[in-house]
Amino acid sequence: MTDRYQTFTRTPLGKTLVKNLGLPDPLPLPRWIEGSPVIDGPVVFGAIGETDAGKAIQALLRDIGAAFSTANEGVASSEIRPKALVFDATGATSTADLSSLQRFFSPVVRQLAPAGRVVVVGRTPELSSSPEQQIAQRALEGFTRSLGKEVKRGATVNLVYVAPDAHEQLDSTLRFFLSPKSAYVDGQVARIGTGPLVSNDPNRPLAGRTALVTGAARGIGAAIADTLARDGATVIGVDVPQNADPLRKVISRIGGTELLLDVTSVDAAQRIAAHAQEQHGGLDIVVHNAGITRDRRLVNMRTDVWDAVLDVNLRAPERITKHLVDTGALRDGGSIVGVSSMAGIAGNNGQTNYATSKAGVIGLVQALAPKLAERQIRINAVAPGFIETEMTAKIPFTIREVGRRLNSLQQGGLPIDVAETIAWFADPASAGVTGNVVRVCGQSLLGA
């Protein structure tokens, strides 16, 4: 769906009104296209001391061919117009070290290029070696979330916490946050733990993998299927029989296989496992995308309406995940991704059933992550905010416009933004990324 206001702001009249009236000025966000570099401009790197994480960051910047300079106190505004600012704060051991944030960012952040990237890398607070270090590291969240609301022109700010001895796992996560693939991911915190090192082709990271995507016939589900196939995966698309035609179009486009079933049926998990094992030898990636809304205020909600939403959005993923793991249909080293929602974090009027189900998806991730780690299976979730889909197109105009503008990027996201985040989770090189819930919401002003 076209954002007509955003189109208007690009016209001469629109630019004049935006400037004179202080109206929102949502810069069109560039998305990744095949063949483009991870980052298309200079990078300024700063650090608190010399650390293993800092060395890994600089090695990555060299590997992706980024032109980067190092500075502990930013750079003079006339010297460079950076596309990205990357700061290694893992060396912060006390709150005294936090002054380095101001000294590095203040001189240069105003010069950040349009749609620029700011990434701060810190030490996982709970794994700090002292209370003083934990305090300093936890403070980074307030800094990055606030800076994300200060930078303009489509720029994003994100924080990556890395566990001790996990610096070698930074590669896939930094590639994601520095690239246009993370265009609508802003003000987020990702946590990286230890895991096996996986070397693969960054352009086809899912080659040889088989992925299951539920609700794959249209919208976000179709974008997920397209993106995983682009990255090399063979995709099994699942949807209800009444969506057979659109599902067939998606699968014929990407060369996967289709499976028509209702995920809430008693034999859904068994049929999925049988199809995956018979047709593909098993699964490596499971994306629980299928979901429905049945909005009513709680005082007007019937039991069957409540149960329908919980069954599709939460109980089915829980049941299917358990069966695929228990039977081995999901291979060791695999990845599970649940699609939650901002409603599951902040709540929403008239969506008690939907918000309950989506908060439950977050609970599923948090409950299973430590248990599945024994088999090196990762589980994470995305929580989309306002995404331009057929569903949001039906929202009344005024509410729709508020939803679009009520985030740091002042616009709605696209289905590809959700899909790219899921592809990052699914990448075998993201072996240390598990137990995360990342909002794809442009740093919505609602929720944590």
N, C-alpha and C positions, 0 to 999 in steps of 0.2 A: 504494500500500500504506500502511495506517495505521501510524503510529508510536505504538504503544500506551503505551510508556513516557512519551512526551511528553504524551499525553492524561492519563495518571495524574498527572503532576506538576502539572497544573492543578486537581486535586481538593484539597479541604481536607487530607485525609490525606497526599497526595503533597507538598503544599507544606510540611507539617510535617516529613516525612522528609527532604526536600531540604535544608531549613534546618538541621535538627539533625545530619544525617549528612554534610553537605557533598557530596551527590550532584549529578550533572550536572543543570542546570536549563535545558533548551533552550526558549527563548522561541519560540512560533510566529511565523514570519517573514511579514510582510505582503508580498504580491505586487501588482504593478501591475494596476489594473483600469481599463477604458476610462473616460475622463472625469476621472480623478483628476489632481491636480497633480503636477509633477515632485517637489516636496518639500512636505510638509504642516506645516511648522513653521518657527520662526525659525532663521536662519543667522548664525553669527559668523565674520567674515572677518578674517584677519590677514595680514601680509606683512613681508618684509624689504626695506624701501625701496619706492619707487614704480617699477613696471615695466610694460611693455606687457602681459605676461601678467596681472598684477594688474588692470589696466584692463579686459582682456577678461573676466576672471572676474566682476568687479563688473557689467559690462554684461549678462552672461548672467543673473546673479541678479536684476537688474532686469527683464530680459525675461521670465523665468518667474514673475515676481510674488512672489519670495521676500522676506520681511521680514528684512533683514539689517542687522547693525551691524558696525562695524569696531573692531578693538582690536589693539594690538601685544603686549599682555601678558594676554590672556584677559579675562574679566570676573568680577566678584564672584559667588559661587555663588548669592546670593539674588536677583540681578538678572534672570536669564534661564535657561530650560531649553531649550537649543538642540536642534534636530533635526539640524543639520549644523554641522561645523567645517571651514572651508576655509582653507588656509594657502598663500600664494604664497611659495615658497622659491627662486624663480628668481634672486632678488637676492643669494643667498649666494655670495660670492666667495672665502671662506676659512673655515677651521674655526672661527674666532672667531665667525662669524655663526650657528653651530649653537646657541649659547646661546639664540637667539630661539625655538627649538622648545620648550624647557622653559618659558620665560617665557610663551609664548602658551598652550600646552596644559595645563600643570599646574594653573592655577587653575580651568579650566572643564571638563576632560574628564570629571570625575566627574559632572557635571550633564547629560551628554549623554542625550537622551531615548531610550527603548527603540527598538530598530531604527534608531538614529541612523547618520549617515554622517560619516566623516572622510576628507577628500581633501587630500592634499598635492601641490602642483604644483612640479616642479623643472625644472632645465635638463638636457638630455641630457648625461650626464657626458663622453662621448667627444667631444662638440662644444663643450666648454668652451674659454674663451679663455686659460686658464692652468692649470698643474698644481694650484695651490692651489684654484681653483674646481672642478676635476674631483674632487679629494679630498672637498671639502665636499658636492658634489652626490651622489656615490656613497654617502656616509654616510646619506643620506635613506632608503635601502632598509632598512638595519638599524633605523632609527627606526620606520618605518611597519610593518614586519613585527612588531616587538616590541610596538608599541602595539596592533596588531590582536589580540594574544594577551592584552592587559590589559583592553580594553574588554569589557563584558558585555552581556547582555540584547539579543542579536541585532544589535548594532552592528557595522559594518564599517569597515576602514581600508584605503585604497588610495593608491597613488602614481602620478602622471602625469608622465612626463618629456616636455617639449616642446622641440623643436629651436629654435635662434635663428630669429626671423622667422616662426615657425609658430604664434604665439599665436592667430591668427584661426581656427585649426583646432580649438580647444579645445571648441567648443560641443557637438557630439554626444557626445563622451567625458564631459564633465562632466555632461550631462543623464543619461547612463547611470549613472554612479557615484553621483549624488545621489539617484536615483529607486529605487523598489522593484524595478525591473527587474534591479538588480544584487544582489538579496537574498542570494545564495549566493556572490558573488564577494568574497573577502576576502583581505587581505594580498598583493595583486597589484600588478604594475608594468606600466603601459601606456606605450608610446612613440609620440609623435606627431611626424611630420615635416611638411614642406611639401607642398602639393598645391593643386589648383584649389579655389576657394571655390564651394560649392554651396549655393544657397538653396532649401529645400523646406519642405513642411508637416511639422512634427515629429510630427503625429498620423498622417500617411500618407506617411512618407518614401520608401516603395518604389513609390509610384503610377507606373504606366507601365513598371515593370521586370518582367522575366521571370526566375524563379528555378528552378533544377534542384536537387532534393533526392533523393539516393539513400537507399535504406533507409527510405522514407517511410511504410510501411504501419502502423507501430505504434511505441509507446514514444517515445524521443527524436526519431526521424525524423518521426513524426506531429505532435509538438509544434512542431518546426521549421517544417513545412509550414503548420500553423495560424497560427503567429506571423508568418511572412513574408506570408501572405495577409492577415492582420489589418492589417499595415502597408502594404498596397496592392499587393503583388506578385501576378502570375499565376504559379502554381506548377506545374511539371512534376514529378510524383511518380514515382520509379523504384523498382521492387522486383522480386523474382523472381516467376515465374509462380505458384508455389504460394501466394503472398500476394496473389493477385488480389482476393479478396473484401475483406479489410481495407483494401487500397490504394484500392479503388473507393469505399469509405465515406469515406475521408479526402478524396479528390478531389471527390466529390459534395458534401461539406460546404463546401469552400472554393472550388469552381468552377474548378479548374484542369484539367489534362489528365494522363493516366496513360501510363506506358510500362513494359511488363512485359519485363524482361530480366535476365540475370545479368551483373553488371558485369565479371566475369572473362572473358566470352566474347570471342573474337577480334574480333568486329565491334561490340562494345558502344559504343565511342567513336564509330564511324561512324553507328550507329543513333541515338545521342543527338543528335549534331550535325544529322543529317537531320531528326529530329523537331522539334528546336528551331527550325531555320531554316524548315521548311515550315509548321509550325503557328503559330509566334510571331515569325518574322523574326530569331531569334537569342536569345542569352542575355545577361543582365547579372550574374547571381549563380549560382555553383555551390557547392553544399554537399556535400562528400564525407562522408556520414554512415554509409553501409552498412558493417557490420563484423560479424565473427564471433569467437567464442572457441572454442578446442579445447584445453583445459587438460590438460597432462601435465607431469610433471617431465622434464627433457631426456633423462635416461637411459632413459626409457620412451617417448619420442616418436618416432613413425614419420615418415618423410620426407613422406608424403602429408599428414599432419596439419600438419606444419610449413608446407608449401607452401600448403595451403588458406588458412591465416590470412594469410600474407604476400600471397597473390594478391588476396584481397578487400580487406584493410585498407590495403595500401600500393601494390602494383603496379598495381592497377586505377585508383586516383586519379592515380598518376603518368602512366599511359598516357592516361587520359581527358583530364586537364588539358592534356597536350602537344597532343593532337589538337584540342581545342576552341580553344586559343590559336593553333596553327599555321594552322588553317583560317579563323579569324576568326569562328567560331560564337559565341565569347565576345567580346562587343563591347569596344572600348576604353573604359576607365573602369569596367570591371566589377570584381567582387569574387569571390574564391575563399576558401572556408573549409574547412579540414580538421578532422575530429574526431579528436583524439589521445586521450590518457588519462593519468591519474596514473601508470599502470603504465609508460608510456613515459618518465617522468621518474625515478621511484624504483625501478622494477623490482618484480616480484612473484613469489613462490614458485609454481612450476608454470605460469608464463606467459612463458617465454622467447620463444616465437613471437609472442605477443600484444604483449609489451613491445617486442620488436624492431620490429614493424610500426608501433606507435604512436610510438616514437622516430623512426622513419623519416618519419612524417608531419611531425614538427617539422623534420627535415632538409629535407623538400620545401619547407616554408615559407621556411626560411632560405636555401636555394639559389636559389629562384625570385624572392623579393621584389625584389632589385635589378634583375633582368633584366626582370621584368614592369612595373616602374615606368616603363620607357621608353614603355609604352603606357598609363600611368596605371591599370594593373590592380593591384589590391591582393590580397595573399594573407596570411591569418592562420590561426590554429588555436585551438580551445578544447581544454582538457584536463580532462574531467570527473573528479571524485572519486567519492564514494559518492552515486549518484543512485537514487532510489526507482523501480525499474522491475520488470518481470516477471523479469528476470534476477537482480537482487539479492534478490528475494523468495524465490528458491530457495536462497540461501546459508544454511548452518546458523545457527541462532538466535544462538549465542554470537559467531560471527565477524561476523554481521550487526550485532549491537549494538555491537561494538567499532568496526566501520567507520563506524557512525552517529556515535558519540561522539568519535572521534579527530580532531576538528577544533575550531577556535575557536568555532564556532556550535553544536557538540555535537548535531548532527542531520544527517540525510541531506538532499540537495537534491532538487529535482523536475525532471522533463524541461523544464518551462518555463524553468528557470534557464539551462539550456544554450541553449535557443532564443532567449532574450532577448539573450544575449551574442552569438550569431551575427547576430541582427538589427542590433545595434549595429555589428558589423563590416561588414554588408551596406549600411548606410545610406550613400548617396552623400555625405552631409555628413561622413562619416568618411574623406574623401579622403586625409588625412595619416596614417591608421592602417594600416600594413602591416608585415609581418615580425614580428608579435606572437604570442606563445603565452600565453594567459591561462587559468589554472586556474579551473574552476568547482567549488570543492571546500570552501568554507567555511573556508579556510585550514587545509587538512589538515596534521597534524603530520608527515606523511611527505613526503619529497621537498623540493626547493629552494623 
